[in-house]
Amino acid sequence: MQIGIAYSEPGQQFWLNIEVPDGTTVAEAIERSGVCRRFPQLDLAVQKVGVFGRLVRLDAALKAGDRVEIYRPIVADPATVPRRDLAGDA
């Protein structure tokens, strides 16, 4: 079955579609993808992971078409960061 692995850092994005056997877990898919070799600072014992925006455990089984996402910790408190005006000056 085919699944996707996604991870992003400022200025770098990792997206890979890979073929994995049925019953593959999130952890196994991440290992097969090579993302931890490309980003050695990743610590799956600390960082959260999800499938399509929903948090999951590393031992969760994947289904065909799933997108595994590795999340970075929030580094700024949203309550203290000024909101940007996305509409801009029109």
N, CA, C and O atoms as a GROMACS GRO file, in nm:
protein
  360
    1MET      N    1   0.085  -0.118   0.000
    1MET     CA    2   0.000   0.000   0.000
    1MET      C    3   0.088   0.123   0.000
    1MET      O    4   0.201   0.119   0.049
    2GLN      N    5   0.037   0.231  -0.055
    2GLN     CA    6   0.115   0.354  -0.062
    2GLN      C    7   0.069   0.450   0.048
    2GLN      O    8  -0.051   0.467   0.071
    3ILE      N    9   0.166   0.513   0.114
    3ILE     CA   10   0.138   0.615   0.216
    3ILE      C   11   0.234   0.732   0.193
    3ILE      O   12   0.330   0.720   0.117
    4GLY      N   13   0.207   0.844   0.259
    4GLY     CA   14   0.295   0.959   0.249
    4GLY      C   15   0.354   0.993   0.385
    4GLY      O   16   0.292   0.967   0.488
    5ILE      N   17   0.473   1.050   0.384
    5ILE     CA   18   0.539   1.097   0.506
    5ILE      C   19   0.569   1.245   0.484
    5ILE      O   20   0.624   1.284   0.381
    6ALA      N   21   0.532   1.329   0.583
    6ALA     CA   22   0.554   1.473   0.570
    6ALA      C   23   0.620   1.528   0.696
    6ALA      O   24   0.582   1.494   0.808
    7TYR      N   25   0.721   1.614   0.674
    7TYR     CA   26   0.786   1.686   0.783
    7TYR      C   27   0.835   1.818   0.726
    7TYR      O   28   0.875   1.825   0.610
    8SER      N   29   0.830   1.922   0.807
    8SER     CA   30   0.869   2.054   0.759
    8SER      C   31   0.946   2.128   0.866
    8SER      O   32   0.915   2.122   0.985
    9GLU      N   33   1.048   2.200   0.821
    9GLU     CA   34   1.123   2.293   0.905
    9GLU      C   35   1.129   2.424   0.827
    9GLU      O   36   1.105   2.425   0.706
   10PRO      N   37   1.160   2.533   0.895
   10PRO     CA   38   1.171   2.659   0.820
   10PRO      C   39   1.270   2.644   0.704
   10PRO      O   40   1.387   2.612   0.724
   11GLY      N   41   1.223   2.668   0.586
   11GLY     CA   42   1.307   2.661   0.467
   11GLY      C   43   1.327   2.523   0.408
   11GLY      O   44   1.389   2.510   0.303
   12GLN      N   45   1.276   2.418   0.472
   12GLN     CA   46   1.292   2.282   0.421
   12GLN      C   47   1.164   2.203   0.440
   12GLN      O   48   1.100   2.209   0.545
   13GLN      N   49   1.128   2.129   0.338
   13GLN     CA   50   1.012   2.041   0.349
   13GLN      C   51   1.050   1.902   0.302
   13GLN      O   52   1.129   1.887   0.209
   14PHE      N   53   0.995   1.802   0.367
   14PHE     CA   54   1.019   1.664   0.330
   14PHE      C   55   0.883   1.601   0.302
   14PHE      O   56   0.795   1.600   0.388
   15TRP      N   57   0.868   1.550   0.182
   15TRP     CA   58   0.744   1.481   0.145
   15TRP      C   59   0.785   1.361   0.061
   15TRP      O   60   0.855   1.375  -0.039
   16LEU      N   61   0.739   1.243   0.103
   16LEU     CA   62   0.776   1.123   0.032
   16LEU      C   63   0.659   1.027   0.030
   16LEU      O   64   0.600   0.999   0.134
   17ASN      N   65   0.625   0.977  -0.087
   17ASN     CA   66   0.529   0.868  -0.100
   17ASN      C   67   0.610   0.740  -0.104
   17ASN      O   68   0.704   0.727  -0.182
   18ILE      N   69   0.572   0.644  -0.019
   18ILE     CA   70   0.643   0.516  -0.017
   18ILE      C   71   0.545   0.401  -0.017
   18ILE      O   72   0.429   0.414   0.023
   19GLU      N   73   0.593   0.289  -0.064
   19GLU     CA   74   0.515   0.166  -0.064
   19GLU      C   75   0.554   0.087   0.060
   19GLU      O   76   0.672   0.062   0.083
   20VAL      N   77   0.454   0.048   0.140
   20VAL     CA   78   0.478  -0.029   0.263
   20VAL      C   79   0.382  -0.148   0.266
   20VAL      O   80   0.276  -0.144   0.203
   21PRO      N   81   0.420  -0.254   0.339
   21PRO     CA   82   0.329  -0.369   0.349
   21PRO      C   83   0.206  -0.337   0.433
   21PRO      O   84   0.210  -0.248   0.518
   22ASP      N   85   0.097  -0.408   0.409
   22ASP     CA   86  -0.022  -0.394   0.492
   22ASP      C   87   0.017  -0.418   0.638
   22ASP      O   88   0.102  -0.503   0.666
   23GLY      N   89  -0.043  -0.344   0.729
   23GLY     CA   90  -0.015  -0.361   0.871
   23GLY      C   91   0.103  -0.281   0.922
   23GLY      O   92   0.137  -0.290   1.040
   24THR      N   93   0.167  -0.203   0.835
   24THR     CA   94   0.281  -0.121   0.876
   24THR      C   95   0.236  -0.017   0.978
   24THR      O   96   0.129   0.043   0.962
   25THR      N   97   0.316   0.004   1.081
   25THR     CA   98   0.285   0.105   1.183
   25THR      C   99   0.344   0.239   1.143
   25THR      O  100   0.426   0.248   1.052
   26VAL      N  101   0.301   0.343   1.213
   26VAL     CA  102   0.353   0.478   1.191
   26VAL      C  103   0.505   0.478   1.209
   26VAL      O  104   0.576   0.532   1.124
   27ALA      N  105   0.554   0.418   1.317
   27ALA     CA  106   0.699   0.416   1.343
   27ALA      C  107   0.775   0.345   1.232
   27ALA      O  108   0.880   0.392   1.189
   28GLU      N  109   0.722   0.232   1.185
   28GLU     CA  110   0.789   0.158   1.079
   28GLU      C  111   0.793   0.239   0.949
   28GLU      O  112   0.894   0.238   0.879
   29ALA      N  113   0.684   0.308   0.919
   29ALA     CA  114   0.680   0.390   0.797
   29ALA      C  115   0.780   0.505   0.805
   29ALA      O  116   0.847   0.536   0.707
   30ILE      N  117   0.788   0.568   0.922
   30ILE     CA  118   0.884   0.678   0.939
   30ILE      C  119   1.026   0.625   0.920
   30ILE      O  120   1.107   0.688   0.853
   31GLU      N  121   1.056   0.511   0.979
   31GLU     CA  122   1.190   0.450   0.964
   31GLU      C  123   1.219   0.421   0.818
   31GLU      O  124   1.328   0.453   0.769
   32ARG      N  125   1.125   0.360   0.746
   32ARG     CA  126   1.145   0.327   0.605
   32ARG      C  127   1.166   0.451   0.518
   32ARG      O  128   1.236   0.445   0.417
   33SER      N  129   1.106   0.563   0.558
   33SER     CA  130   1.113   0.684   0.476
   33SER      C  131   1.251   0.748   0.475
   33SER      O  132   1.286   0.818   0.379
   34GLY      N  133   1.330   0.727   0.580
   34GLY     CA  134   1.461   0.792   0.588
   34GLY      C  135   1.458   0.933   0.641
   34GLY      O  136   1.562   0.999   0.644
   35VAL      N  137   1.343   0.982   0.683
   35VAL     CA  138   1.332   1.121   0.730
   35VAL      C  139   1.420   1.145   0.852
   35VAL      O  140   1.474   1.255   0.868
   36CYS      N  141   1.436   1.047   0.939
   36CYS     CA  142   1.518   1.065   1.060
   36CYS      C  143   1.667   1.072   1.026
   36CYS      O  144   1.744   1.133   1.100
   37ARG      N  145   1.708   1.012   0.916
   37ARG     CA  146   1.848   1.026   0.872
   37ARG      C  147   1.871   1.163   0.809
   37ARG      O  148   1.978   1.222   0.822
   38ARG      N  149   1.770   1.214   0.741
   38ARG     CA  150   1.783   1.345   0.678
   38ARG      C  151   1.775   1.457   0.780
   38ARG      O  152   1.839   1.561   0.764
   39PHE      N  153   1.697   1.437   0.886
   39PHE     CA  154   1.681   1.536   0.993
   39PHE      C  155   1.718   1.468   1.126
   39PHE      O  156   1.629   1.428   1.201
   40PRO      N  157   1.848   1.454   1.156
   40PRO     CA  158   1.890   1.379   1.275
   40PRO      C  159   1.841   1.440   1.407
   40PRO      O  160   1.844   1.372   1.510
   41GLN      N  161   1.798   1.564   1.407
   41GLN     CA  162   1.748   1.627   1.528
   41GLN      C  163   1.608   1.577   1.566
   41GLN      O  164   1.561   1.605   1.676
   42LEU      N  165   1.541   1.504   1.476
   42LEU     CA  166   1.408   1.450   1.507
   42LEU      C  167   1.419   1.352   1.623
   42LEU      O  168   1.506   1.265   1.624
   43ASP      N  169   1.331   1.366   1.719
   43ASP     CA  170   1.327   1.275   1.833
   43ASP      C  171   1.182   1.227   1.847
   43ASP      O  172   1.098   1.296   1.905
   44LEU      N  173   1.155   1.109   1.794
   44LEU     CA  174   1.018   1.059   1.795
   44LEU      C  175   0.968   1.024   1.934
   44LEU      O  176   0.848   1.006   1.954
   45ALA      N  177   1.059   1.016   2.032
   45ALA     CA  178   1.017   0.995   2.170
   45ALA      C  179   0.956   1.123   2.228
   45ALA      O  180   0.883   1.118   2.326
   46VAL      N  181   0.987   1.236   2.166
   46VAL     CA  182   0.939   1.366   2.214
   46VAL      C  183   0.835   1.427   2.120
   46VAL      O  184   0.732   1.477   2.165
   47GLN      N  185   0.864   1.423   1.991
   47GLN     CA  186   0.776   1.490   1.894
   47GLN      C  187   0.650   1.409   1.869
   47GLN      O  188   0.650   1.286   1.871
   48LYS      N  189   0.543   1.482   1.847
   48LYS     CA  190   0.414   1.420   1.820
   48LYS      C  191   0.403   1.386   1.672
   48LYS      O  192   0.466   1.449   1.588
   49VAL      N  193   0.322   1.286   1.643
   49VAL     CA  194   0.297   1.246   1.504
   49VAL      C  195   0.147   1.235   1.484
   49VAL      O  196   0.070   1.217   1.579
   50GLY      N  197   0.106   1.246   1.359
   50GLY     CA  198  -0.036   1.236   1.329
   50GLY      C  199  -0.059   1.180   1.191
   50GLY      O  200   0.035   1.163   1.112
   51VAL      N  201  -0.184   1.152   1.163
   51VAL     CA  202  -0.228   1.109   1.030
   51VAL      C  203  -0.341   1.203   0.990
   51VAL      O  204  -0.445   1.207   1.056
   52PHE      N  205  -0.320   1.276   0.884
   52PHE     CA  206  -0.417   1.375   0.836
   52PHE      C  207  -0.461   1.470   0.948
   52PHE      O  208  -0.580   1.498   0.963
   53GLY      N  209  -0.364   1.520   1.027
   53GLY     CA  210  -0.394   1.621   1.129
   53GLY      C  211  -0.450   1.568   1.259
   53GLY      O  212  -0.481   1.646   1.349
   54ARG      N  213  -0.462   1.437   1.272
   54ARG     CA  214  -0.512   1.377   1.396
   54ARG      C  215  -0.398   1.305   1.466
   54ARG      O  216  -0.334   1.219   1.406
   55LEU      N  217  -0.372   1.339   1.592
   55LEU     CA  218  -0.262   1.276   1.665
   55LEU      C  219  -0.283   1.125   1.674
   55LEU      O  220  -0.394   1.078   1.697
   56VAL      N  221  -0.175   1.050   1.653
   56VAL     CA  222  -0.179   0.905   1.665
   56VAL      C  223  -0.053   0.859   1.739
   56VAL      O  224   0.044   0.934   1.751
   57ARG      N  225  -0.057   0.736   1.787
   57ARG     CA  226   0.060   0.677   1.852
   57ARG      C  227   0.150   0.616   1.745
   57ARG      O  228   0.106   0.587   1.634
   58LEU      N  229   0.276   0.597   1.780
   58LEU     CA  230   0.372   0.540   1.687
   58LEU      C  231   0.337   0.397   1.648
   58LEU      O  232   0.379   0.349   1.543
   59ASP      N  233   0.261   0.328   1.734
   59ASP     CA  234   0.226   0.189   1.703
   59ASP      C  235   0.093   0.176   1.628
   59ASP      O  236   0.043   0.064   1.610
   60ALA      N  237   0.035   0.288   1.587
   60ALA     CA  238  -0.091   0.285   1.511
   60ALA      C  239  -0.067   0.225   1.372
   60ALA      O  240   0.031   0.259   1.305
   61ALA      N  241  -0.156   0.137   1.330
   61ALA     CA  242  -0.146   0.077   1.197
   61ALA      C  243  -0.196   0.176   1.092
   61ALA      O  244  -0.292   0.250   1.115
   62LEU      N  245  -0.131   0.175   0.978
   62LEU     CA  246  -0.167   0.266   0.869
   62LEU      C  247  -0.259   0.197   0.769
   62LEU      O  248  -0.262   0.075   0.756
   63LYS      N  249  -0.334   0.282   0.697
   63LYS     CA  250  -0.419   0.236   0.587
   63LYS      C  251  -0.366   0.297   0.458
   63LYS      O  252  -0.298   0.400   0.460
   64ALA      N  253  -0.397   0.235   0.348
   64ALA     CA  254  -0.354   0.286   0.218
   64ALA      C  255  -0.398   0.432   0.202
   64ALA      O  256  -0.512   0.467   0.232
   65GLY      N  257  -0.306   0.515   0.155
   65GLY     CA  258  -0.336   0.655   0.131
   65GLY      C  259  -0.314   0.746   0.249
   65GLY      O  260  -0.327   0.868   0.235
   66ASP      N  261  -0.282   0.691   0.368
   66ASP     CA  262  -0.260   0.776   0.485
   66ASP      C  263  -0.141   0.868   0.464
   66ASP      O  264  -0.046   0.834   0.393
   67ARG      N  265  -0.147   0.986   0.527
   67ARG     CA  266  -0.035   1.081   0.527
   67ARG      C  267   0.014   1.094   0.670
   67ARG      O  268  -0.057   1.148   0.756
   68VAL      N  269   0.133   1.044   0.698
   68VAL     CA  270   0.194   1.054   0.829
   68VAL      C  271   0.261   1.190   0.840
   68VAL      O  272   0.338   1.229   0.752
   69GLU      N  273   0.232   1.262   0.946
   69GLU     CA  274   0.288   1.395   0.968
   69GLU      C  275   0.368   1.394   1.098
   69GLU      O  276   0.321   1.345   1.201
   70ILE      N  277   0.488   1.448   1.093
   70ILE     CA  278   0.572   1.462   1.212
   70ILE      C  279   0.568   1.610   1.249
   70ILE      O  280   0.602   1.696   1.168
   71TYR      N  281   0.525   1.638   1.372
   71TYR     CA  282   0.503   1.776   1.414
   71TYR      C  283   0.622   1.830   1.493
   71TYR      O  284   0.684   1.759   1.571
   72ARG      N  285   0.652   1.958   1.469
   72ARG     CA  286   0.754   2.029   1.546
   72ARG      C  287   0.689   2.093   1.667
   72ARG      O  288   0.570   2.126   1.663
   73PRO      N  289   0.766   2.113   1.774
   73PRO     CA  290   0.708   2.182   1.890
   73PRO      C  291   0.682   2.329   1.857
   73PRO      O  292   0.750   2.389   1.774
   74ILE      N  293   0.583   2.385   1.922
   74ILE     CA  294   0.554   2.528   1.907
   74ILE      C  295   0.663   2.604   1.980
   74ILE      O  296   0.692   2.575   2.096
   75VAL      N  297   0.722   2.703   1.914
   75VAL     CA  298   0.831   2.778   1.975
   75VAL      C  299   0.789   2.918   2.019
   75VAL      O  300   0.866   2.988   2.085
   76ALA      N  301   0.670   2.960   1.984
   76ALA     CA  302   0.620   3.091   2.023
   76ALA      C  303   0.483   3.075   2.088
   76ALA      O  304   0.402   2.995   2.042
   77ASP      N  305   0.460   3.150   2.192
   77ASP     CA  306   0.330   3.146   2.259
   77ASP      C  307   0.231   3.227   2.174
   77ASP      O  308   0.248   3.348   2.161
   78PRO      N  309   0.129   3.162   2.117
   78PRO     CA  310   0.036   3.233   2.030
   78PRO      C  311  -0.032   3.352   2.099
   78PRO      O  312  -0.074   3.447   2.033
   79ALA      N  313  -0.043   3.347   2.231
   79ALA     CA  314  -0.107   3.457   2.304
   79ALA      C  315  -0.020   3.583   2.306
   79ALA      O  316  -0.072   3.692   2.327
   80THR      N  317   0.111   3.568   2.286
   80THR     CA  318   0.200   3.683   2.294
   80THR      C  319   0.249   3.732   2.159
   80THR      O  320   0.313   3.837   2.151
   81VAL      N  321   0.221   3.657   2.053
   81VAL     CA  322   0.266   3.696   1.920
   81VAL      C  323   0.156   3.778   1.853
   81VAL      O  324   0.042   3.733   1.845
   82PRO      N  325   0.191   3.897   1.803
   82PRO     CA  326   0.087   3.978   1.737
   82PRO      C  327   0.034   3.906   1.613
   82PRO      O  328   0.108   3.841   1.540
   83ARG      N  329  -0.095   3.920   1.590
   83ARG     CA  330  -0.157   3.860   1.472
   83ARG      C  331  -0.116   3.938   1.348
   83ARG      O  332  -0.106   4.061   1.350
   84ARG      N  333  -0.092   3.864   1.240
   84ARG     CA  334  -0.061   3.929   1.113
   84ARG      C  335  -0.192   3.954   1.039
   84ARG      O  336  -0.283   3.872   1.043
   85ASP      N  337  -0.200   4.066   0.973
   85ASP     CA  338  -0.315   4.096   0.889
   85ASP      C  339  -0.295   4.028   0.756
   85ASP      O  340  -0.218   4.075   0.672
   86LEU      N  341  -0.365   3.915   0.735
   86LEU     CA  342  -0.348   3.838   0.612
   86LEU      C  343  -0.418   3.902   0.493
   86LEU      O  344  -0.389   3.867   0.378
   87ALA      N  345  -0.509   3.995   0.520
   87ALA     CA  346  -0.579   4.060   0.410
   87ALA      C  347  -0.489   4.164   0.343
   87ALA      O  348  -0.506   4.195   0.226
   88GLY      N  349  -0.391   4.217   0.419
   88GLY     CA  350  -0.301   4.316   0.365
   88GLY      C  351  -0.368   4.451   0.347
   88GLY      O  352  -0.484   4.469   0.383
   89ASP      N  353  -0.295   4.541   0.292
   89ASP     CA  354  -0.350   4.676   0.266
   89ASP      C  355  -0.412   4.674   0.128
   89ASP      O  356  -0.342   4.661   0.029
   90ALA      N  357  -0.539   4.688   0.122
   90ALA     CA  358  -0.607   4.682  -0.008
   90ALA      C  359  -0.631   4.818  -0.064
   90ALA      O  360  -0.687   4.831  -0.172
   0.00000   0.00000   0.00000
